[in-house]
Amino acid sequence: MVMQCELDRDVCDPYATGLRDAVGLGWYKGKLYATENGRDWLGEEKPIDEINRLTKGKDYGWPKCHGRHEPDPDYTKEDCKGTEMPVFDIEAHSAPLGMEFYFGKQFPAEYKGDLFVAYHGSINRQQPVGYKVVRIFVDETKHGTVLGGVEDFVSGFRTRSGEVYGRPVDIETWKDGSLLISDDKAGVVYRVNSIQK
């Protein structure tokens, strides 16, 4: 659940429900987006992790439903069509945490408005995934804002042999336009610069 608080009145109310581990939040063109971690123990490929576009008062399914209207077999046999679907699917157990829409001035112009997401990494998947920061392309179409393709932006936190050196947690744009990436495995913050000729 994501709560909305009015700090001047000490009041907090649900903004959107049915969200599991909505750690990363970010605004883009007046809309609130959130990362979501799917639950464990439904297999290697289920349920997907997600990026959701939040609308006040809407239900995003958890714990009864996840992904694209998929009922959770441990909680319901009901139809899930009344719940909201994600705007971007992420490979199951990637564990997306922090996110940042980039509006800094250091990176090339094509990065402006794109979404950076920290994949903390899987902990109970036979074939581990995550352990990286990705760039998700954000495009404006006649149907509105679309989160399209994805590419690795910073990787190398896990070796081919399986040794883990880092687990990205959050991303922030620094005042000079570089990106700051926190890592709770190594206990450090990385700064990513863009060198343009």
N, C-alpha and C positions, 0 to 999 in steps of 0.2 A: 504494500500500500504506500502511496505517496500522500503526505499530509500537506495542507496549506495552512500556514500560521499567520495570524495578524498580530504582530508583536506589540503594537500599541494598545491592543485590547486583551492580550494574553489568551487568545482563542485559537485553537487548532481544529480543523475539520478535514475529513478525507477529501482528497482531490481526485484520485483515481485508485480503484481497488483491483484485486486480482493480480498483483505484481509480486514476484518472488525475487528478492535481492536486487531491487532497482537502485543500484549503487551510483551510477553515473547519471547526472541530469544536465541538460543543456537547452538553451533557447535558440531557435532559428526561425526568423521571420514571424515572430509572435507565437510560435508553437513550441510546446515543451516536449522534449524527447528524453527517453530513459533507456538505459541498458537493463537487461533482465537475464538472470541465470536460471536455466531450467533445472529441475530436480535431478537427483541421482537415482541409480538403481533401476532404470527402465531400459538399459542396454547401451551399447556403444554409440548409437546414432540417434537416440531419443532421450528426452525431448530436446529440440533445438534451443539454443540460446537466441536472444532477440534484441532488436532495437524497436522500441514502441514510440509512436507519436501519441502523447497523452491528451485526452479531452476530459474536462471536468465532469465528474459523475459517471464515467464509463467503467465497465468491468472488463479486465483483461484476462480473466479466466482462472488463475491459480487459486486454490489447489486442484480444483476439479478438471480444469481444461488447460491445455498448453498448445503452443505452436499455432498451427492453422486449423483451429476448431477440432483438435484431437482430444477426446475424453481421456482422462487419466484412469487406467483400469483399477487402481487401488481406491479411487474415490467416487466414481460415478459411472453410470451407463447412459446418462442423459445426453441429449443433443447439446452441442456447444455453440450453436449458431448465434446465440445472443451475446457472445463475448467478442471483444475487439481482437483483430489479428495484428501481428507485427508488421512494421513497414520494411524490416530487413531481417533476414534469417542468418544466423551464425551457427557454424558447426557445433554440434552438441558437445558440452563440457569444456568449451574454450574458456568459459568464465569471464565474460566481458565485465569490466569494472568501470573505471573512469573514462570519460569521453570529453572531447573538446571540438567545437566547431571553430575552424581557424579563420580569423580575420586580422592576423598580424600582417606586417609589411615586409618581413624579411624573406619569406619564401616566394618563389615565382608566382605570377598572377593566377595560374591555373589551380593553385592550391586554395585560393580564397573561397571560403564557404564550405570546404570539404570537412568531413568528420574524421577525427582521429580517435581510435578506441584502444584501450589497454586490455589485452587478453591475458589474464592472470595465469591461465594454464590449468589443465585437468589434473585431478589427483587420484582418480579411480578408473581410468580408462586404459585398456590394454595397449592401444596405440595412442600415446599422449598427443594432445593438440594444444594450441595456444602458445603461451610463453613468447609473446611478441606484441608490437604495436602495429595496427593496420591503419590504412587510409581508405575511407569509404567515399566514393565519388558522389557528390550531391549535385543534382541537375534540376533546373527549372523547366518544366514542360507545360503544355496546354492543360494538363490534368493536375498541375500543382507540383510540389516538391517531391522528387523521387530520389531515394537512396539506391544507387546503381552498383557498379562493380566495386571490387575491393582489391587492394594490393598490400603486400607487406611493406611497412615503412621502417621499422627497426626490429631486427630479429637477432638470433645468435645467443639467446638466453639459455637455450637447451642444446646440448651437443647431440650428434647422431648416436652416440653410445648411451645417451640417456642421462648424462650428468646435467643438473640444473644449476645455472649460475645466477639466474635472476627471474623475478616474477613481477612484471609491470603492474602497477596499481592505478595510478592516476596521471592525468596530463593537464597541464596548464600552459597558456601562452604567457611568456615573460614579457616585460615591458619593451624589450628590444625586438620582439617578434619571433624569437627563438621558442622552442617548445621544451618545457620541463617535464620529465617523466620520473615518477617515484617508483622505487623497487623495494619491496619489503623482504625479499630474500637476501639481497646484498646489503640492504640498509643504506642505500644511496639515492641521490637524485641526479639524473643525467640531464644535460643540456644539449639539445640538438640544434645546430646552426645550419644555415643555408649559405653556401659560398657561391656567389654568382660572379661570372666574368663580365 
